[in-house]
Amino acid sequence: MRIIGIDPGFAITGYGVIEYTGNKFSIIDVGAITTEAGLELLDRLLTLNNGLDELISKYKPDAMAVEELFFNTNVKTAIKVGHGRGVVLLAAAKAGIKVYEYTPLQVKQSVVGYGRAKKEQVQQMVKILLNLEKIPKPDDAADALAVAICHAHSSGSYKAIDFRF
């Protein structure tokens, strides 16, 4: 199963593409889509959309795993991240890819075995599980790989988002 993990953001959206077969992981690609701070909102969202469309077209994932947003005390930041998350979900819907959402607690539990694990512990386990020489940067990319690993461990036991309203 090919999974694209996404850590949604506005300035930086991390992604990680993995293959999961027979309880074995292999990394296909990891990185981040960044948007320029000086651009208008719609131009930044378009940059994110184009980057996601390119990744989906190139890697043809079977599923998309997305980290759910957690409550943010900065309302402006939360709204901007919400815009980015909407673009992520739209890209998947356009491509007909099922989307599975996981909370940060679920990701930590799945990857580390402890839901209150620190970010560094999650990153270290991502490095070990994917047999990487170093932890991927930026952090958003490593987080995206963790979400993809979480989905692989869950084997789709979580319900996909139904885009038919």
N, C-alpha and C positions, 0 to 999 in steps of 0.2 A: 504494500500500500504506500503510495506517495502522498506525503502530507506537507502542506505549507503552513507553518506556524507564523502568526502575526502578533506583534506587540504594538497595538495601534497608538498613534500619536499624531501631532500636528506638525511639529518641526522635524521630528524623526520618527519614522515607523520602521521598526525592526522586522526582518523576515528571516525564516530559516526553512529550508526545504530538505526533508529527509525521506529516505526509503526505509520502510520497516517490513521485514520479511522473516518469518520463522524466528521471532524474538531477537532478531539482529537489526541493529541500526546502521545505516550508512548515510553520511552527509552528502547532499548534492550541491547545495549553495547556502550561503549565509551572508547577510549584509543589512543595509538600511537604505530606505528611500528618504532623502532629506529635501526639505523645502526651504527656499531662501527667505530669510526674515523680512527683507524689504519688499517682497511681492504682496500684491493684494490677496485677500482671502480666497477668492475664486481661482486665482492663478495657482495658489499653493495647493488647493484641493485638486485642481486639474493635473498638476505635477504628480501628486500622489496617485491619482487615478491612472494616469498613463504608465507610471512605474509598475503598479499592480497588474494592469492589463498585460504588460510586457512579460512579467514573471509568470503569470498564469498561462499565457500563450506558449512560453518557452518550456515550462516544466510540466504542464498538464497534470496538476495534482488531483488526487482522488477525493481529498477532503481538505478543508481549511479549519485550523484550530486558532481561535482568537481569545486573547486574554480579556476577561471582562474588566470594565472600568471600576475602580474603587472610588469611593466618595473623596472628593478633593475640596479643601476649604477655599481654594481660589476659584471662584465661580467662572471668571473669564477663561482661565486655563481649562477647566472642566468642559466648558462649552466648545472650545476649540478642539480639544481631544475628541469630543463627541462628534464634531463635524468630520474629523479624520476617520473615526470608527465607522461612520455612515458610509463614507467612500469605500472603505474596506468591504463592508457588507454588500454594497452595490456591485462592486467588482466581482465578488463571488456569485451573486445572483445572476448577473449578466452572463457569466460563464457556465451557469448550471451546476456549480460546486456546492456541496453541502457544507454548512458552517456549524462548527461545534464550539461552544463557549465554555471557558473554565475560569474560575475565580483564582486569584493569586494563591489562596490557601490550598485549593485543589492541585495546582501546579506544583507547589512546594511539597505537598504530601506525596504526589506521584513520583517526582524526580528524586527527592531526598529521603522521603519516608517520614518527614516531620513537617506538619503544616505551618509551624512558626519558624522555619529555617531562615537564616539570614541570606541576603542576596548573594553573598560570596560563596556560601555553601551550595546554593543552587547552581551557580556558574561552574564551580569545581566539579559537580556531578555531571553537568552537561559535557564538560571536557572529558571526563572519564568514560561516560556512556558512549560518546561518539568517537573516542580514541583520537582526540585532537592534541596537537602539540601545545597549544595555548588557548586561553579563553577568548572567544570571539569578541571583537569590539565593533561598534559601541555596545554598551550594556544592553541596549534595546534588541540587538541582534542575538545575543546570548539568551535573553528572555524569550525571544520568539522561538528559538530552538527548544527551550524548556517546555513551552506550550505544545509544540509538535510532539515532543517525547511524551508529555502527559496524555495527549490524544491516543498515541500508539499504545500506551499502557491501558488506557480505558477501552480500547478496541471498539469505539463507537457505542459504548454503553450509555453515553449521554445523548439525549435527543437533539437532533439537528434543528436549527432554526427553520421554521416553516415560512417561506417567503410568500405563500399564497394567503392573502388576507381576506 
